[in-house]
Amino acid sequence: MNILVTGANGQLGNEMRIVTRGSKDKYIFTDVIQVEGLETTILDITDIEAIRAIVRENDVKAIVNCAAYTNVDAAESNQELAELLNAKAPENLAKAMKEVGGLLVHISTDYVFGKEPYNTPCREDQKGTPTGVYGLTKLHGEQNILASGCDYIIIRTAWLYSEFGKNFVKTMLNLTATKPELKVVFDQVGTPTYAYDLAQAIVTILANPKTGIYHYSNEGVCSWFDFTKMIAEFSGQTNCNIQPCHSEEFPSPVKRPSFSVLDKTKIKETFKLEIPYWTDSLKKCIKNLSENK
Ligand SMILES: NC(=O)c1ccc[n+]([C@@H]2O[C@H](COP(=O)([O-])OP(=O)(O)OC[C@H]3O[C@@H](n4cnc5c(N)ncnc54)[C@H](OP(=O)(O)O)[C@@H]3O)[C@@H](O)[C@H]2O)c1
């Protein structure tokens, strides 16, 4: 099968490149720009004719959409662009797959939830209540895919990190190594997800897809404060005094969900997935980062 990956220069896209090495399927990795050292076909997913052309020319039977507008703060003042990338572009991909009877695997977010004060893990059929523009535009993307009538798998994930690009783990590795003190919020609770684990799950799902919305993060629950404590511990940074604080102490253009833990029962049962515990995966990522220094 020929499978197209969008946003292949991002965190998840790079992990898709790694986990599909040696695959029997043909993967075509695309993004908006070329990056040195990465084989990338240029594709702007806001351009439906460009999508149709690449699908036709390569006989694409599935698309894995790893592209998005992912800057949660900046989305608040760039709603039009966020809507274009997170809602209109997935609709383009869905239409292109509908036209050829193909499958769209689309990645969404735990931030489609959060306005309601939940305290139990969010399920797939729970109503979306985003707290900001990013979550709202991602929710619109899901709705557009459902309305297109294409075969789809929507995977909502959370707190993604990897060895690639900018992410919380890399930021905190730097801060805990250089600052004597650090305050980190403990009133936002969720689950980190190692993009490598998610990429592996996507490959498993592609082998035997069943249309629907699914939730995937690593196992377990923590706050950003707990996450930072573990990042410091696993990287051997003992000199930084890390303290919990409230979200109000960090003025932000967007209110983030206080609880967005995802219930993963459905994805585990449907695809017989074993999901790693979050600290086990974090350890692996930090080890990889330190070895590739
Ligand atoms: N990061 C998280 O914490 C998180 C949490 C939950 C869900 N998610 C979801 O998980 C998915 C993957 O996230 P990620 O962190 O891997 O994202 P990422 O690192 O920001 O990568 C996104 C990629 O999409 C590219 N892109 C931007 N505009 C495009 C366009 N018009 N056409 C094609 N590609 C375009 C970006 O290029 P440029 O960098 O050059 O713009 C980038 O390479 C996204 O759907 C995201 O919403 C992420």
The ligand as an ORCA input file, in Angstrom:
! r2SCAN-3c Opt
* xyz 0 1
  N       2.679     18.857     20.184
  C       1.773     18.452     21.082
  O       1.970     18.568     22.295
  C       0.480     17.845     20.614
  C      -0.472     17.472     21.574
  C      -1.668     16.895     21.142
  C      -1.897     16.705     19.794
  N      -0.961     17.090     18.885
  C      -1.247     16.874     17.470
  O      -0.331     15.914     16.986
  C      -0.029     16.173     15.610
  C       1.477     16.207     15.426
  O       2.013     17.237     16.248
  P       3.573     17.599     16.225
  O       3.925     18.095     17.579
  O       4.348     16.482     15.614
  O       3.551     18.844     15.225
  P       4.773     19.707     14.708
  O       6.063     19.200     15.261
  O       4.407     21.147     14.895
  O       4.781     19.368     13.147
  C       3.806     19.840     12.268
  C       4.416     19.883     10.883
  O       3.407     20.336      9.970
  C       4.044     21.242      9.067
  N       3.103     22.107      8.389
  C       2.694     23.359      8.743
  N       1.878     23.861      7.811
  C       1.748     22.916      6.839
  C       1.061     22.864      5.600
  N       0.313     23.893      5.152
  N       1.170     21.752      4.833
  C       1.927     20.710      5.263
  N       2.620     20.716      6.413
  C       2.535     21.796      7.200
  C       4.990     22.008      9.974
  O       5.931     22.728      9.230
  P       6.549     24.098      9.847
  O       7.140     23.730     11.164
  O       7.555     24.502      8.819
  O       5.376     25.052      9.980
  C       5.599     20.868     10.775
  O       6.688     20.267     10.104
  C      -0.764     17.477     15.268
  O      -1.982     17.178     14.664
  C      -1.032     18.116     16.621
  O      -2.170     18.953     16.598
  C       0.221     17.629     19.266
*
